[in-house]
Each structure stands twice: as structure tokens, then as C-alpha cells.
């Protein structure tokens, strides 16, 4: 299903079903989902995402609380049996915080790896022969005793520091030692005749030797991650009374005592793993959406009725920056200059723009770009206006674009021919009049 359709449907679910259980929901909406033609995976996905509180914000606390509250007493998938350790399983469930984007898992500098494991020890039944000469593998008796059951792998919640792209690995190490006592039949004469010959042979099951049998289990799980160290930034500049521009390289929100504006770069959903536990990982998709309340936007400018309690909040995958709005009015004096007044077609127009420390919009013909301090354009025929703008303010400059020499020569020849034809007609009429 298309991502845009998913976002719309999830947005509707979040509004209509804010407290639904993803797997045991009794609402009519959940019943509609259950009765739909969606696949079981799509149904689970919709129900699970209806729980996520804010699709425009990465709520890592929600993910951490959800994942660490899951009880993993039972194995989530196939288990393996060893000689003594049975039902052994080990799995990395989640890295927190983390965000999956286009198939890559991004992490900040401090993360926790959530893993789970399980096993139990089963000793073979002790063996006792019922009578001589019964044996099993040569033993008339065999006794098993657990000598060591030592797990020394990673904790289920493991803290890790990250400073580059890497592979996060967690380990399961288990040593099981079992002492095995072996007994053998001991035969001896227990009755002799008068001649000293053995008349009766008796048999006792006697201790022979002890050995140690062991399980040495080494398991691991891993995930490749990409280090994310970018911090968000945002700036609000007041251009005039109650008119300002909000600049940010990521999602940003501006709020006052009466108004609200949000610009969102990502839409967050949750993916799940390790059924039936449903461990969650945040997933980010690119969007470009805005929301307004009691303010107006025209072009790139915000018209805000009141600037009381004005605050700006910017965020990305992991970091948040909050500042108070700078409501001091600093009027900006825009300016631009060119290296020459006239240019041939295809010649480079070198444009200096002021203030040089601001990112300004510069337009020449059908080209428009943002630049700070300087930019260049290629001169075009019949295009002589350059404009610099910032917010609602703009300034223009006119340059002269000279045509190609061939065009000018052709124009001069055509003009010469027209002038000669004009004078020819005048002279022709004059001589006719004179002869008449």
C-alpha cells in the first residue's frame, strides 16, 4: 500500500482510536479492521500504530516504556536443544533509541540493546540395572549431578556508547557441567566347596569412575547501525511588527499564547518484531506538511497576531532544541550589485548581495536560488532584471544585455535597406512630379 495512503489512514486511526489495544481491541473501528480485506500483517500494523501518540514526533520514551514492559518468559521463535540445556533461545529485540529510515537504522551516541534469552537444564534419568548382568552402555548404575550452570553473557538491557557507524553485537554464553558417576558389575566368589573350588559367584554394582560432561554454548545477535550526530537548529526573525520568518533545517514548531505553527519533515510510525511480543522500532518517512492555528502564512512569512510567550522548538530523530523567539525588530536593508552594467549573452553576471551573512533569495529570469553574499548567473537574451528578496522585502537591479554581433549586423543591414528604400521612393515621386 502507498505510504501516503498509510499516513492518511494512520492519522485517521490516531484521532478516532487513541487508546485502542493493538491486539485485544473491542471498538467498532477495530472490528472494521478485523473484518476488512487487509492481510493479517496489515491489520496488526494499523492497530499497533493507532497506539503511537504523535506521528510527527519521535517519542522514544513511549518506545522504551513499551519494550521494557514486555515479559519474555516464552521463546519468540524456534529453540534449540543441547545435551543438557534445553529450549535454548537468544535474540536481540531492539536498540533504543533508534530510528529506521530507508532501510538504515540510525542511533545516537548512547543506546541500550534489549535482548532476551531462555533455557532450562534437563539431566538424564539416573540408571539402575534391575539385576545382573543387565547394563546400559556398560554401566550397572549411572548417576547424574549438576555441577555448574553458569550464564555469563550480556544483560538483557545493555548500555553501549556509539561514536561512528558500527555493528552492535550482544552475546549469550552458557556453560553447563554435569558430573556423571559410572558403576560396573563386580563379580566374586561368595561360596566354596570342600576342595576350595568356587561353588557360587556373586555380583555387586560397584563405583568405577566419575567424568564431567559439558555444554559450551556461544550465541550472538547483531545489527548494523549508522551514527547520527546532527543537532537541530531553528531561528525566528522578526521582519516587521507581527511579521516574521521561521527558518529551520528540520521539523519545527512555533507557539505563542494564542497561535501555533508547525512544519514537519518526517512522519513516524512503528514497526514490530519478534511476534508474539511485538517489540517496537520507530520508522521515519519523508514528508513536507504544515499545520496552523490562529496565524497566517503568506509566502515564507508568518503573520502572528500576538508574540506573547513566543517559543520555537526544533527536532530531528533524537535531539530537540527549544528557544524563546527573538522579538527585537531589526530592520534589514537589502542590497545587490553587479560587477558590470552590461553583458554579452552567455557572459557570467557576478552578483553581490547584502547583508552577506543572511541566506537571501535571488532571482534572475526563470532562475531562483538561495545564496549568502554572492552568486552568479549566465546572461540571457531579453532578461535584464535581478531581484533579491527576504521575507516580504525585495530589491531589484537592471542590467543591459547586449545581443550577439551577428544579430546586430543583420539588424543594421536591414535598417540600411529600409532607409534606402524610403529615400528611393521619395526621389522617385519627386522626379515624377518634376517631369509632370
C-alpha positions as CSV (number, residue, x, y, z in Angstrom):
1,X,0.0,0.0,0.0
2,X,1.3,3.5,-0.8
3,X,3.0,5.4,2.0
4,X,0.7,8.4,1.6
5,X,-2.4,6.2,2.0
6,X,-0.8,4.6,5.1
7,X,-0.2,8.0,6.6
8,X,-3.8,9.2,6.0
9,X,-5.3,6.0,7.3
10,X,-3.0,6.1,10.4
11,X,-3.8,9.7,11.0
12,X,-7.5,8.9,11.0
13,X,-6.9,6.0,13.3
14,X,-4.9,8.1,15.8
15,X,-7.7,10.6,16.0
16,X,-10.5,8.1,16.1
17,X,-8.9,5.4,18.3
18,X,-6.4,6.9,20.8
19,X,-6.5,4.2,23.4
20,X,-7.1,1.1,21.5
21,X,-5.2,-2.1,22.3
22,X,-3.3,-3.3,19.3
23,X,-4.3,-6.9,19.8
24,X,-7.3,-7.0,22.0
25,X,-9.5,-4.2,20.9
26,X,-13.2,-4.2,21.2
27,X,-14.0,-0.9,19.4
28,X,-16.1,-0.8,16.3
29,X,-13.1,0.6,14.3
30,X,-11.0,-2.4,15.3
31,X,-13.8,-4.7,14.3
32,X,-13.9,-3.0,10.9
33,X,-10.2,-3.5,10.6
34,X,-10.6,-7.2,11.5
35,X,-13.4,-7.6,9.0
36,X,-11.5,-5.9,6.2
37,X,-9.7,-7.5,3.3
38,X,-6.3,-6.5,4.6
39,X,-3.7,-9.1,5.3
40,X,-3.1,-10.2,8.9
41,X,0.2,-8.2,8.9
42,X,-1.5,-5.1,7.7
43,X,-4.3,-5.4,10.3
44,X,-1.7,-5.8,13.1
45,X,0.3,-2.8,11.7
46,X,-2.8,-0.5,11.7
47,X,-3.8,-1.5,15.2
48,X,-0.3,-1.2,16.6
49,X,0.2,2.3,15.1
50,X,-3.0,3.5,16.5
51,X,-1.3,3.4,19.9
52,X,1.6,5.7,18.9
53,X,0.8,9.1,20.3
54,X,2.3,11.6,17.9
55,X,3.2,10.7,14.3
56,X,5.2,13.9,13.7
57,X,7.5,13.5,16.8
58,X,9.9,10.6,17.7
59,X,8.6,9.6,21.1
60,X,11.5,7.4,22.3
61,X,10.1,7.3,25.8
62,X,7.0,5.6,24.6
63,X,9.1,3.0,22.7
64,X,11.3,2.4,25.7
65,X,8.4,2.0,28.1
66,X,6.6,-0.3,25.8
67,X,9.6,-2.6,25.0
68,X,10.9,-2.9,28.6
69,X,7.5,-3.8,29.9
70,X,7.2,-6.9,27.8
71,X,7.7,-10.2,29.6
72,X,9.7,-12.6,27.6
73,X,9.2,-15.8,29.5
74,X,8.4,-17.8,26.4
75,X,10.6,-18.2,23.3
76,X,9.5,-15.9,20.4
77,X,10.7,-18.3,17.8
78,X,12.4,-21.7,17.2
79,X,14.5,-23.0,20.1
80,X,17.4,-25.4,20.2
81,X,18.2,-28.4,22.5
82,X,21.7,-29.3,23.6
83,X,22.8,-32.2,25.7
84,X,21.7,-30.7,29.0
85,X,20.5,-27.2,28.1
86,X,17.1,-27.4,26.5
87,X,14.8,-24.9,24.9
88,X,17.7,-22.5,24.3
89,X,16.9,-19.2,22.6
90,X,18.6,-15.9,22.3
91,X,17.6,-12.8,20.4
92,X,18.3,-9.0,20.1
93,X,14.9,-7.4,20.3
94,X,15.5,-3.7,20.0
95,X,18.1,-0.9,20.0
96,X,16.8,2.1,22.0
97,X,16.6,4.9,20.9
98,X,16.8,4.2,17.2
99,X,15.1,5.3,14.0
100,X,14.8,3.2,10.8
101,X,14.9,5.3,7.7
102,X,15.0,3.8,4.1
103,X,16.3,0.5,5.5
104,X,19.1,2.0,7.6
105,X,19.0,2.0,11.4
106,X,20.2,5.3,12.9
107,X,21.3,5.7,16.5
108,X,22.7,8.5,18.7
109,X,25.7,8.3,21.0
110,X,24.1,6.5,23.9
111,X,21.9,3.5,23.3
112,X,20.6,0.4,25.1
113,X,20.4,-3.0,23.5
114,X,17.4,-5.0,24.6
115,X,17.9,-8.8,24.3
116,X,16.1,-11.8,25.6
117,X,17.2,-15.4,26.3
118,X,15.8,-18.5,27.8
119,X,16.8,-22.1,28.6
120,X,16.3,-24.8,31.2
121,X,18.5,-27.7,32.3
122,X,17.4,-31.3,32.0
123,X,19.5,-34.1,33.4
124,X,19.1,-37.6,32.1
125,X,17.4,-40.1,34.4
126,X,19.7,-42.0,36.6
127,X,20.2,-45.6,35.6
128,X,19.9,-48.6,37.8
129,X,20.2,-52.2,36.5
130,X,17.4,-54.4,37.8
131,X,19.7,-57.5,38.1
132,X,22.9,-59.0,36.9
133,X,24.0,-58.9,34.1
134,X,21.8,-56.0,32.9
135,X,23.8,-53.0,31.9
136,X,23.4,-49.8,29.8
137,X,26.4,-48.7,27.9
138,X,28.4,-51.0,30.2
139,X,27.1,-49.4,33.4
140,X,25.1,-51.2,36.0
141,X,24.4,-47.8,37.6
142,X,24.9,-44.3,36.4
143,X,24.2,-41.1,38.4
144,X,24.0,-37.5,37.1
145,X,24.6,-34.4,39.2
146,X,24.6,-30.8,38.1
147,X,28.0,-29.3,38.9
148,X,27.8,-26.0,37.1
149,X,25.1,-23.8,35.5
150,X,26.9,-20.6,34.6
151,X,25.4,-17.9,32.3
152,X,27.9,-15.1,31.7
153,X,26.5,-13.4,28.6
154,X,25.2,-9.8,28.3
155,X,22.5,-8.4,30.5
156,X,19.1,-8.3,28.9
157,X,19.4,-4.5,28.8
158,X,23.0,-3.5,27.8
159,X,24.2,0.1,27.6
160,X,26.5,1.0,24.7
161,X,28.3,4.2,23.6
162,X,28.4,4.8,19.8
163,X,30.7,7.4,18.0
164,X,30.7,6.0,14.4
165,X,28.9,3.7,12.1
166,X,29.3,0.2,13.6
167,X,27.8,-3.2,14.2
168,X,26.2,-3.6,17.6
169,X,26.5,-7.2,19.0
170,X,25.2,-8.9,22.1
171,X,26.2,-12.3,23.4
172,X,24.8,-15.3,25.1
173,X,27.4,-17.5,26.8
174,X,26.3,-20.6,28.9
175,X,28.5,-23.3,30.5
176,X,26.8,-26.4,31.9
177,X,28.8,-29.1,33.7
178,X,27.3,-32.3,34.8
179,X,29.1,-34.9,36.9
180,X,28.5,-38.5,35.8
181,X,29.3,-41.4,38.1
182,X,29.7,-44.8,36.5
183,X,29.3,-48.1,38.2
184,X,30.3,-51.6,37.0
185,X,29.4,-55.1,37.9
186,X,32.0,-56.6,40.3
187,X,31.9,-60.4,40.2
188,X,33.4,-62.5,43.1
189,X,33.1,-66.0,44.6
190,X,30.8,-66.0,47.5
191,X,30.8,-69.8,48.2
192,X,33.4,-72.5,48.0
193,X,33.3,-76.3,48.2
194,X,35.4,-78.5,50.4
195,X,38.1,-78.7,47.8
196,X,38.3,-74.9,47.8
197,X,36.6,-74.5,44.4
198,X,34.1,-71.7,43.9
199,X,30.6,-73.0,44.0
200,X,28.7,-69.7,43.8
201,X,29.6,-66.4,42.1
202,X,28.1,-63.2,43.4
203,X,27.8,-59.8,41.7
204,X,27.8,-56.3,43.2
205,X,27.3,-53.0,41.4
206,X,30.4,-51.0,42.4
207,X,31.7,-47.5,41.8
208,X,34.1,-47.4,38.8
209,X,34.9,-43.7,37.9
210,X,33.5,-40.2,37.5
211,X,33.6,-37.9,34.4
212,X,32.3,-34.4,33.6
213,X,30.1,-33.9,30.6
214,X,29.5,-30.3,29.4
215,X,27.5,-27.9,27.2
216,X,29.5,-24.9,25.9
217,X,27.0,-22.7,24.2
218,X,28.1,-19.5,22.5
219,X,25.4,-17.4,20.7
220,X,25.3,-13.8,19.4
221,X,23.0,-11.4,17.6
222,X,23.9,-8.2,15.9
223,X,22.6,-5.3,13.9
224,X,24.4,-2.7,11.7
225,X,23.7,0.9,12.7
226,X,24.6,4.4,11.4
227,X,25.7,7.0,13.8
228,X,23.5,10.1,13.9
229,X,25.1,13.2,15.4
230,X,23.2,16.1,13.8
231,X,21.6,18.6,16.2
232,X,18.5,20.6,15.0
233,X,18.5,24.4,14.7
234,X,15.8,26.9,14.1
235,X,15.7,30.7,14.0
236,X,12.8,33.1,14.1
237,X,13.4,36.7,12.7
238,X,11.0,39.5,13.1
239,X,10.8,41.5,9.9
240,X,8.1,43.9,10.9
241,X,5.5,44.2,13.6
242,X,3.9,40.8,13.9
243,X,5.5,39.6,10.7
244,X,8.4,37.2,10.9
245,X,10.2,34.3,9.1
246,X,10.9,30.9,10.7
247,X,14.0,29.1,9.3
248,X,14.9,25.5,10.2
249,X,16.7,22.6,8.6
250,X,14.3,20.1,10.3
251,X,10.9,19.8,11.8
252,X,10.0,22.9,13.8
253,X,7.1,24.4,15.8
254,X,6.4,28.0,16.8
255,X,3.9,28.7,19.6
256,X,2.6,31.8,21.3
257,X,-0.1,32.4,23.9
258,X,-2.7,32.4,21.1
259,X,-1.2,30.9,18.0
260,X,0.6,27.8,16.7
261,X,2.6,26.8,13.6
262,X,4.2,23.5,12.8
263,X,6.4,22.4,9.8
264,X,7.1,18.7,9.7
265,X,9.8,16.9,7.7
266,X,9.2,13.3,8.9
267,X,6.2,11.1,9.6
268,X,6.9,8.5,12.3
269,X,5.3,5.0,12.5
270,X,6.2,1.9,14.4
271,X,7.4,-1.4,13.1
272,X,7.3,-4.6,15.2
273,X,9.5,-7.7,15.5
274,X,9.6,-10.9,17.5
275,X,6.0,-12.0,17.5
276,X,4.1,-12.6,19.7
277,X,5.9,-10.0,21.8
278,X,5.7,-7.0,19.3
279,X,8.9,-5.1,20.2
280,X,8.7,-1.7,18.6
281,X,11.1,0.3,16.4
282,X,10.4,3.8,15.1
283,X,10.3,4.2,11.4
284,X,10.6,7.6,9.6
285,X,9.3,8.7,6.3
286,X,9.9,11.9,4.4
287,X,7.0,14.4,4.3
288,X,6.6,18.1,3.9
289,X,3.5,19.1,5.9
290,X,2.3,22.2,7.9
291,X,-0.3,23.0,10.5
292,X,-1.7,26.3,11.6
293,X,-3.8,27.7,14.3
294,X,-4.8,31.4,14.6
295,X,-2.0,32.8,12.4
296,X,-1.4,33.2,8.7
297,X,1.3,32.4,6.3
298,X,2.0,34.2,3.1
299,X,5.0,33.3,1.0
300,X,7.6,32.4,3.5
301,X,6.4,34.8,6.2
302,X,4.3,34.2,9.3
303,X,1.7,36.9,10.3
304,X,1.2,36.4,14.1
305,X,-1.4,38.3,16.0
306,X,0.4,38.1,19.3
307,X,4.0,37.3,20.1
308,X,3.5,36.8,23.8
309,X,5.2,33.7,25.2
310,X,6.6,33.0,21.7
311,X,8.8,29.9,21.7
312,X,10.4,27.8,18.9
313,X,11.0,24.1,19.1
314,X,13.0,22.2,16.5
315,X,13.7,18.4,16.5
316,X,15.1,15.6,14.4
317,X,15.4,11.9,15.0
318,X,16.9,12.1,18.5
319,X,17.6,15.7,19.6
320,X,15.4,18.7,20.5
321,X,16.2,22.4,20.7
322,X,13.9,24.9,22.3
323,X,14.4,28.7,22.4
324,X,12.4,31.8,23.0
325,X,11.6,33.9,20.0
326,X,13.8,36.9,19.3
327,X,11.1,39.6,19.1
328,X,13.5,42.5,18.7
329,X,12.8,44.3,15.4
330,X,16.0,44.5,13.3
331,X,15.1,46.1,10.0
332,X,17.0,44.6,7.2
333,X,18.4,46.8,4.4
334,X,18.6,44.7,1.3
335,X,21.1,45.4,-1.4
336,X,22.7,44.0,-4.5
337,X,25.4,45.0,-7.0
338,X,26.9,43.5,-10.2
339,X,30.5,43.6,-11.4
340,X,29.4,45.4,-14.6
341,X,26.5,47.3,-16.1
342,X,26.2,45.5,-19.4
343,X,26.9,41.9,-20.5
344,X,27.0,39.8,-23.7
345,X,24.7,36.8,-23.9
346,X,26.1,33.8,-22.0
347,X,28.5,36.0,-20.1
348,X,28.7,35.5,-16.3
349,X,26.9,38.0,-14.2
350,X,28.6,38.2,-10.8
351,X,26.1,39.3,-8.2
352,X,27.0,40.5,-4.7
353,X,24.1,40.6,-2.2
354,X,23.7,42.2,1.2
355,X,23.5,41.6,4.1
356,X,26.2,39.0,3.3
357,X,25.5,36.9,6.4
358,X,21.9,36.2,5.5
359,X,20.5,33.5,3.2
360,X,18.6,35.5,0.6
361,X,16.5,34.5,-2.4
362,X,18.0,35.8,-5.7
363,X,16.0,35.6,-8.9
364,X,17.1,36.2,-12.5
365,X,14.7,35.4,-15.2
366,X,13.3,31.9,-14.5
367,X,16.2,31.0,-12.2
368,X,15.7,31.4,-8.4
369,X,18.1,30.3,-5.7
370,X,19.2,30.9,-2.1
371,X,22.6,32.4,-1.6
372,X,24.6,34.3,1.1
373,X,26.9,37.1,0.0
374,X,27.5,36.1,-3.7
375,X,26.1,34.2,-6.6
376,X,26.4,34.0,-10.4
377,X,24.1,33.8,-13.4
378,X,24.6,33.4,-17.1
379,X,23.3,36.4,-19.1
380,X,20.2,35.6,-21.2
381,X,18.6,37.4,-24.1
382,X,15.8,39.8,-23.2
383,X,16.4,39.2,-19.4
384,X,17.7,42.2,-17.6
385,X,16.2,42.2,-14.1
386,X,17.8,40.7,-11.0
387,X,15.8,40.6,-7.7
388,X,16.9,39.8,-4.2
389,X,14.3,39.1,-1.5
390,X,14.0,38.2,2.1
391,X,10.6,37.6,3.6
392,X,8.3,40.3,2.2
393,X,11.1,42.7,1.3
394,X,12.8,42.8,-2.1
395,X,15.2,44.9,-4.2
396,X,15.9,44.9,-7.9
397,X,18.6,45.9,-10.3
398,X,18.5,46.3,-14.1
399,X,21.5,45.3,-16.3
400,X,21.9,45.7,-20.0
401,X,22.2,42.5,-22.1
402,X,23.9,43.1,-25.5
403,X,22.8,41.0,-28.4
404,X,25.2,38.9,-30.5
405,X,27.3,40.7,-33.2
406,X,25.6,38.7,-36.0
407,X,22.2,39.8,-34.8
408,X,23.3,43.5,-34.6
409,X,24.9,43.3,-38.0
410,X,21.8,41.8,-39.5
411,X,19.7,44.4,-37.8
412,X,22.0,47.2,-39.2
413,X,21.8,45.8,-42.7
414,X,18.0,45.5,-42.6
415,X,17.8,49.0,-41.3
416,X,20.1,50.3,-44.0
417,X,18.0,48.6,-46.7
418,X,14.8,50.1,-45.3
419,X,16.3,53.6,-45.2
420,X,17.5,53.3,-48.8
421,X,14.1,52.1,-49.9
422,X,12.5,55.0,-48.2
423,X,14.7,57.6,-49.9
424,X,14.3,55.7,-53.3
425,X,10.5,56.1,-53.1
426,X,10.8,59.8,-52.2
427,X,13.2,60.5,-55.1
428,X,11.0,58.5,-57.5
429,X,7.9,60.5,-56.5
430,X,9.9,63.8,-56.8
431,X,11.2,63.1,-60.3
432,X,7.7,62.1,-61.5
433,X,6.3,65.3,-60.1
434,X,9.0,67.4,-61.7
435,X,8.5,65.7,-65.2
436,X,4.8,66.3,-64.9
